[in-house]
Amino acid sequence: MRDKSDMRDLVKKMLAGMGDDPNREGLRKTPERVASMYEFLTSGYQTSLEELVNGAIFEEEYDEMVYVANIRFYSLCEHHMLPFFGRAHVGYIPDRRLIGLSKIPRIVDAFARRLQLQERLTQQIAQCLADLLKPKGVGVVIEAEHLCMQMRGVQKQDSHAVTSAMRGVFKTNDRTRHEFISLIQHQQ
């Protein structure tokens, strides 16, 4: 566990810098709450993927697509430390190695709980599964809303970003890629 005292001190300074009194009743516990919040929201830095997977990779003669849809995630953009959130869609075609289905959303969360870029998050999830499973292919599509685009900057409330990362047959085989994209569209 990280030492939160530095974070608490920074929050107190930030509150004072905003022109408020960090010692007033409503703000006295805010530095502790903010430090705890950031500890949780950035817990992905301390997540061991090996411990997360915990041996849940199984040998199996299965060579059709495995698809986990609508994995809700929350992250913080590294540029403004404002939230972005949405859904991840993850598919892979095994080459005799399956991963426990519950591990896929956990992998998404492990990378989402870091200061992130949506593009990097998409790539990290795809690469992690490619490294762990050595599958025939992996596909990841992420759709997200970014508060840094909605609350500030361009202030476009209905905007969202879509990113994809394809590996193996998801990248080289149009039929496989189309099947994956059509499964995502079916979820809409």
N, C-alpha and C positions, 0 to 999 in steps of 0.2 A: 504494500500500500504506500502511496506517495504521501509526502509531508504536505499538508494543506496550508501551513502557516504562511508561506510566501503568497499563495493565491489569495488568502483572506486579506493580507496586507494590501495587495494590489487592488482588490475590489474596494476596500475602504478608500484608497487613494482615488480610484476612479469615481466613486460616489462624490467625494469632495470636489474632484475636478469637474463634475457635472454641475456643481453649485449647490449640492445638497449636503445635509449634515449626517454623516454616517453614524453618529451617536444618538440620533433621534429615535424614538421608540419603534417606529415602523421599519427602520433600517438596521437596528442593532444586530440582528441575527442574519441579515442579508449576506454579509461576506461568507459566513459558514455555509449557508444554503447554496450560494453560487459556487463555492469551492466543491461542495459535494456533487452538485449538478454536473460540473465540468469533469469531475473524476469519473462519473458514470458515462457521460457522453463521449469521453475519450478513452474508455476502458479497452478499446480495441488494441491500443499500443501494448497492453500487458497480456493480451490473449495469445496463448500458445496454440497454434493450429494443430500441432500434434496432440496436445491434451484435449482440444475441442473434438477432434475426430475420434480419439480414444479407441482406435482399432476397429472402427465401424466400417471397414472396407472388406467386402466379401467376394470370393470367387464364385462366379455364376455364368452359365452359358446363356447369356441374354444379349442380343445385339440390335434391339429396337430402341427407339428414342425414349429416354426418361426425361420427363418435363415437370418442373415445379413452377406453378404460376402464382402471380400476385403476392409475392413476398414483400410485405410492407417493411419499409426501413426508414430510419431517421438519421441524418448526418449533419455535420456542420461544414459550411464552405470554408476553405482555408484562407480566402481573401478577406472576408468580413466577419467570420465566425457567427454567421447567421444560419439558421436551419435550412436544409433542403431535405425533401422527403418525397417518397413515392413508392413505386412498386418495381420489383426486380422479377424477371422471368428467366429461368435457368433451365437449359436442356443439355443433355449429353448423350452420346451413343457409346455404350460401354464396349470395351474389348476385354471381356471376361472379368471385369472388376466393377462392382457396384458399391456405392456409398449409402449408408443409412439415410433415408430421405430427410429426417429431421436435421441432419448435419448441414444440408444445403442452406436453409435459412440462418443457421448459426454462423456459417461462413460469411454470408452476406452481412450479418450484424458485426462480425469481427472486423471487417474492413470498413463498414459504415461508421463505426464508433471510433473514428479518427478524424482529424481535420482532413478534408477531402476535396477533390474535384470529382464531379460525376464521371468524367471520362476515365480517370484513374481507377475509381471504384469499379467500374465496369470491367476494365482490363484485369484488375487484381483478382476479382472473383473468377473470371474465365481462366486465368493462368493458374490459380490455386487448384482448381478442379483438374486442369490438364496435367499439372505436376503430380497430384495425388493419385489420379486414376489411370493416367496414360490411355485415355479413351480414343476412339476413332475420331471424335470431334466434340466440341463444346460450343454452345451459343449462350450469350447473356445479352438481354435487352433491359435497359433501365429507363423508366419514365419518371420524371421528377419535377416538382415545383420548387423554385428557389426563392426564398424570402428576400435575398439580396436583389432580385429582379422585381419583386412585388412591392416591398416596403420602401425601397430606396431606389436610386438609379433611374431606370426607365419606368418603373412603377406600372408594370403590365401584369395585372392580377390574374388574367386567364392564361398566361403563358406557361408552358412547360417544355422541358428539354428531353429528348430521347437519344440515348447512346446505345451502341452495340459493340460487342466483341465476339468475333468468331474464330474458332480454331479448327484445324483438321477438315473433316468433310462438311462442316457447317460453312466453311469458307470456300472450299473447292468444288462442292457438289450443289448445283442449283436446286435440285429436287429436295435435298435434305434441308437446305436453307429455307426454301419455300414452305415445307411442312412445318418447320419451327415458327416461321412468321405467321402462318395461317392459324396455328394453335394460339398464338398470342392474340391475334385479331378476334378469334372466337371468344376470348375472355373479356373483350370490350363490352 
